[in-house]
Amino acid sequence: MKNISVMGCGTMGNGIAQTFAQFDYNVILYDISQDNLEKAKLTIDRNLERMVKKEVISKEKKSDTFNKIITTTDFNLIRNSDLVIEAISENIELKKSIFSKLDLECDSNTILASNTSSISITELADSTNRKDKVIGMHFMNPVPIMKLVEIINSKHTSKSTTEKIVNLSNQLNKIPLTVNDFPGFISNRILMPMINEAIEALNDGVSEVKNIDGIMKLGMGHPMGPLQLADLIGLDVCKSILEVMFKGLNKEKYMPNPLLNDMVKKGSLGVKSGEGFYDYSESKKAEMVSKRFRND
Ligand SMILES: NC(=O)c1ccc[n+]([C@@H]2O[C@H](COP(=O)([O-])OP(=O)(O)OC[C@H]3O[C@@H](n4cnc5c(N)ncnc54)[C@H](O)[C@@H]3O)[C@@H](O)[C@H]2O)c1
């Protein structure tokens, strides 16, 4: 596999594109929004520049990596990829329609992967005629730094597809761990109830944001508190994941807390909107991101 396409250039898509490019893959980064593509280019440039400053990579490596990524709104460019990784918004109907379009338009050997946090890979595969070549490839945020790739096998994923994706993840210097196809898989089935509970504790007035996060960091050894992590993931994404788990696993504990629903409704989505449980005005955002990178 040499030619990789990434659909969706948001929080995850630009990190996935950067990671593949750093390991010398040719990447097409596709999105319907030209504005978002421009923002993604800036983010990738900033991330690579930070690595140059820390002497992790050379200036030449930065420009080679950057040049490996073609950004586009033209769907035709992704047709001949060896692998397409879908990283668009967490909406099952949207993803199903994209998978059926990819199936119709892409080369018959192209593997179709989804970076979904919770949606059934089997359902996505069922909207194609290449069910054996559909798989979950769930990267963690921030993608260039986090080691894990949660690989999700649908009911139809072939052994050969899984092997190729596991090998590819290893090539990226990541650690792939495979799981079966249940709503939320392992990562979010365990993480999201904790985030939801932290929001409930805040809503009940048990404590304030900084103390809730501080208790989980200092007391439980978490590198980041659950509310700060929710901001980093995106509150809309957290809400969507909880809804998928609530519907799929049919248990009240997965129902998004009303405070989470309210914040999403008023556009407080966390880091990406500039405000969530914390304030991310430009200066604060830079401070937070650089602190996180220093810790890593
Ligand atoms: N945010 C996280 O921490 C995180 C972690 C792991 C997995 N995920 C999953 O990754 C996926 C993407 O999440 P995100 O946080 O990057 O979302 P995001 O909202 O930051 O970005 C989504 C991007 O998809 C684009 N898009 C929407 N519809 C499209 C279409 N039809 N064709 C092409 N592009 C389209 C949007 O323009 C936007 O740029 C979701 O499935 C999410 O559950 C998110």
The ligand as an ORCA input file, in Angstrom:
! r2SCAN-3c Opt
* xyz 0 1
  N     -12.276     13.966     17.720
  C     -11.711     12.886     18.245
  O     -10.996     12.953     19.243
  C     -11.929     11.542     17.575
  C     -11.125     10.461     17.986
  C     -11.246      9.246     17.314
  C     -12.181      9.106     16.294
  N     -12.979     10.172     15.930
  C     -13.922      9.967     14.820
  O     -13.336     10.510     13.644
  C     -14.357     11.015     12.787
  C     -14.088     12.470     12.488
  O     -14.115     13.185     13.700
  P     -13.454     14.644     13.832
  O     -13.427     14.939     15.284
  O     -12.214     14.702     13.023
  O     -14.603     15.527     13.129
  P     -14.540     17.079     12.699
  O     -15.904     17.616     12.924
  O     -13.370     17.757     13.312
  O     -14.239     16.982     11.113
  C     -15.133     16.375     10.206
  C     -14.742     16.817      8.787
  O     -15.524     16.032      7.866
  C     -15.883     16.887      6.791
  N     -17.025     16.309      6.102
  C     -18.320     16.245      6.512
  N     -19.063     15.617      5.579
  C     -18.224     15.259      4.570
  C     -18.393     14.567      3.331
  N     -19.577     14.130      2.931
  N     -17.307     14.382      2.540
  C     -16.080     14.844      2.925
  N     -15.860     15.505      4.096
  C     -16.917     15.691      4.901
  C     -16.152     18.234      7.441
  O     -16.078     19.282      6.477
  C     -15.030     18.299      8.492
  O     -13.863     18.921      7.967
  C     -15.690     10.767     13.490
  O     -16.231      9.560     13.032
  C     -15.272     10.682     14.947
  O     -16.168      9.912     15.705
  C     -12.861     11.382     16.546
*
